[in-house]
């Protein structure tokens, strides 16, 4: 399945995105999304970066600090591959 990481916000608000093909089952993906879901009570930081993960037509906000070790390589690659989108 193809997943897309989108970054918004920042000091100069520029939207960036990267996508990759992953070999995750629907169950693994659903579990991962629960784990990396941001805390809804956390305040939005002015000029902070915010991430969302898109799978198909569904987008979910994510906290990259919560990514488990077994998925870190996937998200590190996505983060390093981010390109400006218009």
Rosetta constraint file for C-alpha pairs under 8 A:
AtomPair CA 1 CA 21 HARMONIC 5.54 0.50
AtomPair CA 1 CA 22 HARMONIC 5.48 0.50
AtomPair CA 1 CA 23 HARMONIC 6.38 0.50
AtomPair CA 1 CA 24 HARMONIC 7.17 0.50
AtomPair CA 1 CA 55 HARMONIC 7.86 0.50
AtomPair CA 2 CA 19 HARMONIC 6.83 0.50
AtomPair CA 2 CA 20 HARMONIC 5.62 0.50
AtomPair CA 2 CA 21 HARMONIC 4.34 0.50
AtomPair CA 2 CA 22 HARMONIC 6.11 0.50
AtomPair CA 2 CA 55 HARMONIC 6.54 0.50
AtomPair CA 2 CA 56 HARMONIC 7.48 0.50
AtomPair CA 3 CA 19 HARMONIC 5.49 0.50
AtomPair CA 3 CA 20 HARMONIC 5.68 0.50
AtomPair CA 3 CA 21 HARMONIC 6.35 0.50
AtomPair CA 3 CA 22 HARMONIC 7.11 0.50
AtomPair CA 3 CA 53 HARMONIC 6.85 0.50
AtomPair CA 3 CA 54 HARMONIC 5.74 0.50
AtomPair CA 3 CA 55 HARMONIC 4.94 0.50
AtomPair CA 3 CA 56 HARMONIC 7.51 0.50
AtomPair CA 4 CA 17 HARMONIC 6.79 0.50
AtomPair CA 4 CA 18 HARMONIC 5.58 0.50
AtomPair CA 4 CA 19 HARMONIC 4.04 0.50
AtomPair CA 4 CA 20 HARMONIC 6.59 0.50
AtomPair CA 4 CA 53 HARMONIC 5.66 0.50
AtomPair CA 4 CA 54 HARMONIC 4.97 0.50
AtomPair CA 4 CA 55 HARMONIC 6.58 0.50
AtomPair CA 4 CA 78 HARMONIC 7.94 0.50
AtomPair CA 5 CA 17 HARMONIC 5.53 0.50
AtomPair CA 5 CA 18 HARMONIC 5.42 0.50
AtomPair CA 5 CA 19 HARMONIC 6.15 0.50
AtomPair CA 5 CA 51 HARMONIC 6.78 0.50
AtomPair CA 5 CA 52 HARMONIC 5.85 0.50
AtomPair CA 5 CA 53 HARMONIC 4.74 0.50
AtomPair CA 5 CA 54 HARMONIC 6.40 0.50
AtomPair CA 5 CA 78 HARMONIC 6.55 0.50
AtomPair CA 5 CA 79 HARMONIC 7.51 0.50
AtomPair CA 5 CA 82 HARMONIC 7.88 0.50
AtomPair CA 6 CA 15 HARMONIC 7.05 0.50
AtomPair CA 6 CA 16 HARMONIC 5.70 0.50
AtomPair CA 6 CA 17 HARMONIC 4.33 0.50
AtomPair CA 6 CA 18 HARMONIC 6.73 0.50
AtomPair CA 6 CA 51 HARMONIC 5.51 0.50
AtomPair CA 6 CA 52 HARMONIC 5.30 0.50
AtomPair CA 6 CA 53 HARMONIC 6.41 0.50
AtomPair CA 6 CA 54 HARMONIC 7.69 0.50
AtomPair CA 6 CA 82 HARMONIC 7.83 0.50
AtomPair CA 7 CA 15 HARMONIC 5.66 0.50
AtomPair CA 7 CA 16 HARMONIC 5.14 0.50
AtomPair CA 7 CA 17 HARMONIC 6.21 0.50
AtomPair CA 7 CA 49 HARMONIC 6.50 0.50
AtomPair CA 7 CA 50 HARMONIC 5.54 0.50
AtomPair CA 7 CA 51 HARMONIC 4.55 0.50
AtomPair CA 7 CA 52 HARMONIC 6.72 0.50
AtomPair CA 7 CA 82 HARMONIC 7.92 0.50
AtomPair CA 8 CA 13 HARMONIC 6.57 0.50
AtomPair CA 8 CA 14 HARMONIC 6.18 0.50
AtomPair CA 8 CA 15 HARMONIC 4.70 0.50
AtomPair CA 8 CA 16 HARMONIC 6.69 0.50
AtomPair CA 8 CA 49 HARMONIC 5.79 0.50
AtomPair CA 8 CA 50 HARMONIC 5.25 0.50
AtomPair CA 8 CA 51 HARMONIC 6.42 0.50
AtomPair CA 9 CA 13 HARMONIC 4.60 0.50
AtomPair CA 9 CA 14 HARMONIC 6.42 0.50
AtomPair CA 9 CA 15 HARMONIC 7.11 0.50
AtomPair CA 9 CA 47 HARMONIC 6.05 0.50
AtomPair CA 9 CA 48 HARMONIC 5.82 0.50
AtomPair CA 9 CA 49 HARMONIC 4.77 0.50
AtomPair CA 9 CA 50 HARMONIC 6.03 0.50
AtomPair CA 10 CA 14 HARMONIC 7.07 0.50
AtomPair CA 10 CA 47 HARMONIC 4.39 0.50
AtomPair CA 10 CA 48 HARMONIC 4.88 0.50
AtomPair CA 10 CA 49 HARMONIC 4.93 0.50
AtomPair CA 11 CA 47 HARMONIC 4.57 0.50
AtomPair CA 11 CA 48 HARMONIC 7.12 0.50
AtomPair CA 12 CA 47 HARMONIC 7.66 0.50
AtomPair CA 13 CA 47 HARMONIC 7.74 0.50
AtomPair CA 14 CA 84 HARMONIC 6.86 0.50
AtomPair CA 15 CA 84 HARMONIC 5.87 0.50
AtomPair CA 15 CA 85 HARMONIC 5.92 0.50
AtomPair CA 15 CA 86 HARMONIC 7.41 0.50
AtomPair CA 16 CA 82 HARMONIC 5.47 0.50
AtomPair CA 16 CA 83 HARMONIC 4.96 0.50
AtomPair CA 16 CA 84 HARMONIC 4.25 0.50
AtomPair CA 16 CA 85 HARMONIC 5.42 0.50
AtomPair CA 17 CA 81 HARMONIC 7.89 0.50
AtomPair CA 17 CA 82 HARMONIC 4.90 0.50
AtomPair CA 17 CA 83 HARMONIC 5.48 0.50
AtomPair CA 17 CA 84 HARMONIC 6.57 0.50
AtomPair CA 17 CA 85 HARMONIC 6.58 0.50
AtomPair CA 18 CA 78 HARMONIC 5.61 0.50
AtomPair CA 18 CA 79 HARMONIC 7.28 0.50
AtomPair CA 18 CA 81 HARMONIC 5.68 0.50
AtomPair CA 18 CA 82 HARMONIC 4.73 0.50
AtomPair CA 18 CA 83 HARMONIC 6.41 0.50
AtomPair CA 19 CA 78 HARMONIC 6.49 0.50
AtomPair CA 20 CA 78 HARMONIC 7.15 0.50
AtomPair CA 24 CA 28 HARMONIC 5.87 0.50
AtomPair CA 24 CA 29 HARMONIC 6.16 0.50
AtomPair CA 25 CA 29 HARMONIC 6.23 0.50
AtomPair CA 26 CA 30 HARMONIC 6.09 0.50
AtomPair CA 27 CA 31 HARMONIC 6.17 0.50
AtomPair CA 28 CA 32 HARMONIC 6.09 0.50
AtomPair CA 29 CA 33 HARMONIC 6.14 0.50
AtomPair CA 30 CA 34 HARMONIC 6.44 0.50
AtomPair CA 31 CA 35 HARMONIC 6.42 0.50
AtomPair CA 32 CA 36 HARMONIC 6.23 0.50
AtomPair CA 32 CA 67 HARMONIC 7.82 0.50
AtomPair CA 33 CA 37 HARMONIC 5.89 0.50
AtomPair CA 33 CA 60 HARMONIC 7.65 0.50
AtomPair CA 33 CA 62 HARMONIC 7.41 0.50
AtomPair CA 35 CA 66 HARMONIC 6.80 0.50
AtomPair CA 35 CA 67 HARMONIC 7.32 0.50
AtomPair CA 36 CA 62 HARMONIC 5.38 0.50
AtomPair CA 36 CA 63 HARMONIC 5.31 0.50
AtomPair CA 36 CA 64 HARMONIC 6.73 0.50
AtomPair CA 36 CA 65 HARMONIC 7.79 0.50
AtomPair CA 36 CA 66 HARMONIC 5.03 0.50
AtomPair CA 36 CA 67 HARMONIC 5.73 0.50
AtomPair CA 37 CA 60 HARMONIC 7.77 0.50
AtomPair CA 37 CA 61 HARMONIC 6.43 0.50
AtomPair CA 37 CA 62 HARMONIC 4.89 0.50
AtomPair CA 37 CA 63 HARMONIC 5.93 0.50
AtomPair CA 37 CA 66 HARMONIC 7.95 0.50
AtomPair CA 38 CA 42 HARMONIC 7.76 0.50
AtomPair CA 38 CA 61 HARMONIC 6.73 0.50
AtomPair CA 38 CA 62 HARMONIC 5.50 0.50
AtomPair CA 38 CA 63 HARMONIC 4.96 0.50
AtomPair CA 44 CA 48 HARMONIC 7.41 0.50
AtomPair CA 50 CA 61 HARMONIC 7.72 0.50
AtomPair CA 50 CA 62 HARMONIC 7.85 0.50
AtomPair CA 50 CA 63 HARMONIC 7.94 0.50
AtomPair CA 51 CA 61 HARMONIC 5.89 0.50
AtomPair CA 51 CA 62 HARMONIC 5.61 0.50
AtomPair CA 51 CA 63 HARMONIC 6.89 0.50
AtomPair CA 51 CA 64 HARMONIC 7.62 0.50
AtomPair CA 52 CA 59 HARMONIC 6.29 0.50
AtomPair CA 52 CA 60 HARMONIC 5.26 0.50
AtomPair CA 52 CA 61 HARMONIC 4.06 0.50
AtomPair CA 52 CA 62 HARMONIC 5.20 0.50
AtomPair CA 53 CA 59 HARMONIC 5.48 0.50
AtomPair CA 53 CA 60 HARMONIC 5.31 0.50
AtomPair CA 53 CA 61 HARMONIC 6.33 0.50
AtomPair CA 53 CA 62 HARMONIC 6.53 0.50
AtomPair CA 54 CA 58 HARMONIC 5.53 0.50
AtomPair CA 54 CA 59 HARMONIC 4.19 0.50
AtomPair CA 54 CA 60 HARMONIC 6.46 0.50
AtomPair CA 55 CA 59 HARMONIC 6.45 0.50
AtomPair CA 63 CA 67 HARMONIC 7.38 0.50
AtomPair CA 64 CA 75 HARMONIC 7.70 0.50
AtomPair CA 67 CA 71 HARMONIC 6.45 0.50
AtomPair CA 67 CA 72 HARMONIC 6.14 0.50
AtomPair CA 67 CA 75 HARMONIC 7.86 0.50
AtomPair CA 68 CA 72 HARMONIC 6.30 0.50
AtomPair CA 69 CA 73 HARMONIC 7.94 0.50
AtomPair CA 71 CA 75 HARMONIC 6.61 0.50
AtomPair CA 72 CA 76 HARMONIC 5.91 0.50
AtomPair CA 73 CA 77 HARMONIC 6.09 0.50
AtomPair CA 74 CA 78 HARMONIC 6.26 0.50
AtomPair CA 75 CA 79 HARMONIC 5.95 0.50
AtomPair CA 76 CA 80 HARMONIC 6.13 0.50
AtomPair CA 77 CA 81 HARMONIC 6.07 0.50
AtomPair CA 78 CA 82 HARMONIC 6.35 0.50
